[in-house]
Amino acid sequence: FDRVLMLSEGRVAFSDVAGRMSEFYASLGKPPPPTANPAEYVVDLVSKDLQGAESVNALLDAWEEHESQVHVPAQTPLQPAEETASFCSQVFTLTKRAALLSVKEPILYTARICSFVFISVFFGIIYVSSRDQVQEQVLSRVFYLWWTSCCPSSLSAIAVFALNIEANVVRTEVK
């Protein structure tokens, strides 16, 4: 974090780069002790419970006066966006990222492979009697095929939730 925003009593006590906080309060005659954390010092400094209402209001007024003296440059129009990457280069980049992710995080795919093997063996054991090719086993075979095709594919749906952050990054980059 580069910027700090200190509030007290619903008013801004400081809003600038963190390194300038000590300078500002030193210019008001309230420099932080050398061994103190400047942020904690200012929190105590702008607390009415510790310093009193008049002292805190004086600091808040000093910040408002300082803020009114700050020159804000006029808004400049944004430059036109550069040419975007082609669809093929975006697909290549995202595929490369997914490949790198699978190399860096092998547990994702290892867990899916192990789950797939476990599910296949589990349902294979449950429906072992369906290997008999008789009319009574047709329904068992259909259920076996359904379980072995739907459960592993549902692991992909679970992976979507697990990789939601990656999906958000991809959506942002495609725009």
C-alpha positions in Angstrom: 0.0 0.0 0.0 1.4 3.4 -1.0 -1.3 5.7 0.3 -2.8 6.2 3.7 -6.2 7.6 4.6 -6.7 8.5 8.2 -10.2 9.4 9.4 -11.4 10.9 12.6 -15.0 11.9 13.5 -16.0 11.4 9.9 -13.4 13.9 8.6 -10.1 13.3 6.8 -7.1 13.6 9.0 -4.5 12.6 6.4 -4.7 11.3 2.8 -1.5 11.0 0.9 1.6 8.9 0.4 2.5 7.1 3.6 6.0 8.5 3.7 4.7 12.1 3.9 2.6 11.5 7.0 5.4 12.0 9.5 6.5 15.2 7.6 3.0 16.6 7.7 2.5 16.1 11.4 6.0 17.3 12.1 5.2 20.5 10.3 2.3 21.0 12.7 4.7 20.6 15.7 3.7 17.0 16.5 6.5 14.9 15.1 6.3 11.1 15.9 8.9 9.8 18.3 11.7 8.1 16.4 10.9 4.7 17.8 7.1 4.9 17.2 5.2 3.6 14.2 4.0 6.7 12.4 0.6 5.2 11.6 -0.1 4.2 15.2 1.1 7.5 16.4 -1.3 9.4 14.1 -4.2 7.1 15.1 -3.5 8.1 18.7 -3.0 11.7 17.7 -6.5 12.0 16.0 -8.4 10.1 18.7 -10.6 12.4 20.8 -10.5 9.9 23.6 -6.7 10.3 23.9 -6.1 13.9 22.9 -9.2 15.8 23.5 -11.8 17.3 21.0 -10.1 20.7 20.6 -6.7 19.2 19.7 -8.2 16.7 17.2 -10.3 19.4 15.6 -7.2 21.6 15.2 -5.4 18.8 13.4 -8.4 18.0 11.2 -8.7 21.7 10.3 -5.0 21.8 9.5 -5.4 19.0 7.1 -8.4 20.6 5.4 -6.4 23.8 4.9 -3.4 21.8 3.6 -5.7 19.9 1.2 -7.2 23.2 -0.1 -3.7 24.4 -1.0 -2.9 21.3 -3.1 -3.0 22.0 -6.8 -4.9 19.3 -8.7 -4.1 19.4 -12.4 -6.9 19.6 -14.9 -8.1 16.3 -16.2 -6.5 15.2 -19.4 -8.2 13.0 -22.0 -7.1 9.4 -22.1 -5.0 8.3 -24.9 -6.7 5.9 -27.4 -6.2 2.3 -26.5 -3.5 0.5 -28.4 -4.3 -2.2 -30.9 -5.5 -5.3 -29.0 -4.1 -8.8 -29.5 -5.7 -11.1 -32.1 -8.1 -13.9 -31.0 -5.5 -16.5 -31.9 -2.7 -14.9 -29.8 -5.1 -14.5 -26.9 -6.0 -18.2 -27.1 -2.4 -19.1 -27.3 -1.5 -17.0 -24.3 -4.3 -18.4 -22.2 -3.5 -22.0 -23.2 0.2 -21.4 -22.3 -0.9 -20.0 -18.9 -3.1 -23.1 -18.3 -0.2 -25.4 -19.2 2.1 -23.5 -16.8 -0.5 -23.7 -14.1 -0.7 -27.5 -14.5 3.1 -27.7 -14.3 3.3 -25.4 -11.3 0.3 -26.9 -9.5 0.4 -30.6 -10.4 -1.8 -31.5 -7.4 -4.8 -30.1 -9.2 -4.6 -32.7 -12.0 -3.1 -35.4 -9.8 -6.2 -35.1 -7.5 -8.5 -35.2 -10.5 -6.8 -38.3 -11.9 -6.9 -40.1 -8.6 -10.5 -39.2 -8.1 -11.3 -40.5 -11.6 -9.6 -43.8 -10.9 -11.3 -44.1 -7.5 -14.7 -43.4 -9.0 -14.2 -45.8 -11.9 -13.1 -48.6 -9.6 -15.8 -47.9 -7.1 -18.6 -48.1 -9.6 -16.9 -51.0 -11.4 -17.1 -53.0 -8.1 -20.7 -52.0 -7.5 -21.9 -52.9 -11.0 -19.6 -56.0 -11.4 -22.7 -58.2 -11.9 -23.7 -56.2 -14.9 -20.9 -57.8 -16.9 -23.3 -60.7 -17.5 -24.9 -60.1 -20.9 -28.5 -60.8 -19.9 -31.6 -58.7 -20.3 -31.9 -58.1 -16.5 -28.6 -56.3 -16.5 -29.4 -53.7 -19.1 -30.5 -51.1 -16.6 -27.4 -51.8 -14.4 -25.2 -51.3 -17.5 -26.9 -48.0 -18.3 -26.5 -46.8 -14.7 -22.8 -47.9 -14.7 -22.2 -46.0 -18.0 -24.0 -43.0 -16.6 -22.0 -42.9 -13.4 -18.7 -43.5 -15.1 -19.3 -40.7 -17.6 -21.0 -38.1 -15.4 -19.0 -38.3 -12.2 -15.6 -37.7 -13.8 -17.0 -34.8 -15.8 -18.5 -33.3 -12.6 -14.9 -33.1 -11.4 -14.4 -30.5 -14.1 -17.3 -28.6 -12.7 -15.8 -28.7 -9.3 -12.5 -27.5 -10.8 -14.3 -24.5 -12.2 -15.2 -23.4 -8.6 -11.6 -24.2 -7.4 -10.1 -22.1 -10.2 -12.6 -19.3 -9.9 -9.8 -16.7 -9.4 -8.0 -17.9 -12.5 -11.3 -17.6 -14.4 -11.8 -14.0 -13.3 -8.3 -13.1 -14.4 -9.0 -14.7 -17.8 -12.2 -12.8 -18.2 -10.5 -9.5 -17.3 -7.7 -10.1 -19.9 -10.1 -11.1 -22.7 -11.9 -7.8 -22.4 
